[in-house]
Amino acid sequence: MAVSERSSTSAHIKLTSHPSDRAAAKPISWGAASARERGPVVGTLIKERNAIGTHSGSYAIYRALAVAAGSLSADHKPDFRDTSPADVVGPHPQWFDVSKIVSIDPFGHLINDAFTAELDAGLDIRPTIAVTKAHVNLPEIRDAIVAGRLIADGDVLTEAGDVRVTKAAIEPVWYLPGIAERFQISEADLRRHLFEQSGGMFTELVTRGDLKLFLPPIGGITVYCIGELSAITDPHRQIACRVHDECNGSDVFGSDICTCRPYLAHGVEVCIETAQAGGVGLIVYNRKEGRALGEVTKFLVYNARKRQQGGDRAETYFERTECVAGVEDMRFQELMPDALSWLGVTHIDRFVSMSNMKYDALIRQGITVGERLEIPPGLIPDDASVEMDAKRAAGYFTANEVASTELRVPKGRGLHE
């Protein structure tokens, strides 16, 4: 590996991505029968670490800037008193199946209990999951109350439109052998491309085969649970779910060129209905802006679509994306089911999505699906009609496919039983 040097007022400093006196990685046994047998994820910048990269995803760069600017001590250790989860999640059987969860640490919210001895000994272990309780309030939910589609019950939903939720923030923790297996590629090829396509940011990817964990500098996941978490594993109570990939322009600023915010709001409404009927609703929000192509690419595609001869058309919707990005979509839903497996989900009764990519990824991971719900036509903005026509033409959602999936609904879990 190349070694770079830079001048300093006092000395020449060698910079490499890991120290030459590296220590042996603390062993990890992914999928082991307990947290202690599995071992802690150590992603802090110490010799004992067993993960490539560092915690906080893309925010780690801001931490580096804070240290460089002198506003944060490089050796600061957080005080985790009173930060324990506000509700109980797990353990579930999926946590101990090496094939079910490969992109997050299922014990990431339990380090204070699972690794007390290591923490007391001074090992810098940090949570990768935090679970808290809150209320969310969307104007669309208040509109649904006024329209009579939702009824405030003072528990799940208040008259003011506040929805009571348990929410979890999840940072990615990639078990590289499992990631490679999920994508049906070799671990060596995975490591090499992660190294090359990040500009050589993580040299350990190709030099340290003993480090099996990678903390990628990407956005994480937020899960919003409406209703009781315990309902997830009760076969007599229904589960509604919307898996939503970030669209800042629509989700936050209400852009009417796509259906993202309307679909998200519709998913929340379905989740509220299901929770009020004794079940539970799950919103899984993934930071994958612009089909994981990024917002700059997305806006470039908007321009290309609108300026092409004949204007914006459904038949060229995906073609214009591929011309700019080289690919239609980089979300690769293969990793998406992991957050649901962490929650203990094995079946979804009401899946609010028209995406076959999402549906197929769930099925491949053994999560069955009952009813699939597409967005009601009345919620589709006029300027988003091109997107919807393109998606239907591409086979995102068809009545025939819904009929076939209904055959997979286990008895006792159907919507109308």
Secondary structure, DSSP 4 states (H G I P E B T S, - for coil): ---EEEE-SS-EEEE-SS-TTPPPPPP--TT-SSHHHH-----SSSTT--EEE-TTGGGHHHHHHHHHTTSS-TT-----TT-S-SS-----GGGG-TTT--SS-TTTT-HHHHTHHHHHTT-----SEEEEEEEEE-HHHHHHHHHTSS---SSSB-TT-EEEEEEEEE---EEHHHHHHHHTS-HHHHHHHHHHHTTS--THHHH-TT--EEE-SS--EEEEEEE-GGGGG-TTS-EEEEEEE--HHHHTT--SSSSHHHHHHHHHHHHHHHHHTTSEEEEEEE--HHHHT-HHHHHHHHHHHHHSTT-S-GGGHHHHHHHHHSSS----GGGTHHHHHHHT--EEEEEE---HHHHHHHHHTT-EEEEEEPPPGGGS-GGGHHHHHHHHHTTS--HHHHHHHHTTPPTT--TT-
